[in-house]
Amino acid sequence: REDSIEIFGTQGRVAFSVYNYTPIKLYTSDGQHNIEVPNPKHVQLPLIKAVVEDLQGFGKCDSTSISATPTNWVMDRILGKI
């Protein structure tokens, strides 16, 4: 199964993965350019920390099930689940 999103514009297109750390591919009239982005060390840590602190009463997490619903819907559409 391929994990790729492509965005088309007037001067080219860009293709990238959501779940795999593969190079971002930029296509223009100059050709294809690969952009290497390093894998973040702890990409989930800030959100997990905010949730735990909210549950412990030390902070407020801005992410809620209500705020996550539109993003979850888009991801399910991309993956063909709905």
C-alpha positions as CSV (number, residue, x, y, z in Angstrom):
1,R,0.0,0.0,0.0
2,E,1.4,3.4,-1.0
3,D,1.3,6.4,1.3
4,S,1.6,9.4,-0.9
5,I,-0.2,12.8,-1.1
6,E,0.2,14.9,-4.2
7,I,-0.6,18.6,-4.4
8,F,-0.9,20.1,-7.9
9,G,-0.3,23.8,-8.6
10,T,0.1,26.1,-11.5
11,Q,3.9,25.8,-11.5
12,G,4.3,22.2,-10.6
13,R,3.4,19.6,-8.0
14,V,4.7,18.3,-4.7
15,A,4.4,14.7,-3.4
16,F,5.1,13.5,0.1
17,S,4.3,10.8,2.5
18,V,2.4,11.1,5.8
19,Y,3.6,8.1,7.6
20,N,6.9,7.2,6.0
21,Y,10.0,9.4,6.1
22,T,10.8,9.4,2.4
23,P,12.1,12.5,0.6
24,I,9.6,15.2,-0.4
25,K,9.4,15.3,-4.2
26,L,9.1,18.7,-5.9
27,Y,8.3,18.7,-9.6
28,T,8.7,21.9,-11.6
29,S,9.7,22.9,-15.1
30,D,13.3,22.6,-13.9
31,G,12.7,18.9,-13.2
32,Q,12.4,16.8,-10.0
33,H,14.0,17.9,-6.8
34,N,14.1,15.7,-3.6
35,I,14.0,17.4,-0.3
36,E,15.3,15.4,2.6
37,V,13.7,16.1,6.0
38,P,15.1,14.3,9.0
39,N,12.9,12.1,11.1
40,P,12.0,14.0,14.3
41,K,13.3,12.5,17.5
42,H,10.1,12.5,19.5
43,V,7.3,13.9,17.3
44,Q,4.5,12.8,19.6
45,L,6.1,14.0,22.9
46,P,4.6,17.6,23.0
47,L,1.1,16.3,22.5
48,I,1.4,13.4,25.0
49,K,2.9,15.8,27.6
50,A,0.0,18.3,27.1
51,V,-2.6,15.5,27.5
52,V,-0.9,14.1,30.6
53,E,-0.6,17.5,32.2
54,D,-4.3,18.3,31.4
55,L,-5.4,15.0,33.0
56,Q,-3.3,15.8,36.1
57,G,-4.8,19.3,36.3
58,F,-1.5,21.1,35.6
59,G,-2.3,22.5,32.2
60,K,-4.8,22.6,29.4
61,C,-4.5,20.6,26.2
62,D,-5.8,22.4,23.1
63,S,-6.4,19.1,21.3
64,T,-9.7,17.6,22.0
65,S,-11.8,14.9,20.3
66,I,-13.9,17.7,18.8
67,S,-10.9,19.5,17.3
68,A,-9.4,16.2,16.0
69,T,-12.5,15.1,14.2
70,P,-12.0,17.0,10.9
71,T,-8.4,15.8,10.6
72,N,-9.4,12.2,11.4
73,W,-12.0,12.5,8.6
74,V,-9.5,13.7,6.1
75,M,-7.0,11.0,7.0
76,D,-9.7,8.3,6.7
77,R,-10.7,9.7,3.2
78,I,-7.1,9.7,2.1
79,L,-6.6,6.1,3.2
80,G,-9.9,5.0,1.6
81,K,-11.6,4.0,4.9
82,I,-14.7,6.1,4.1
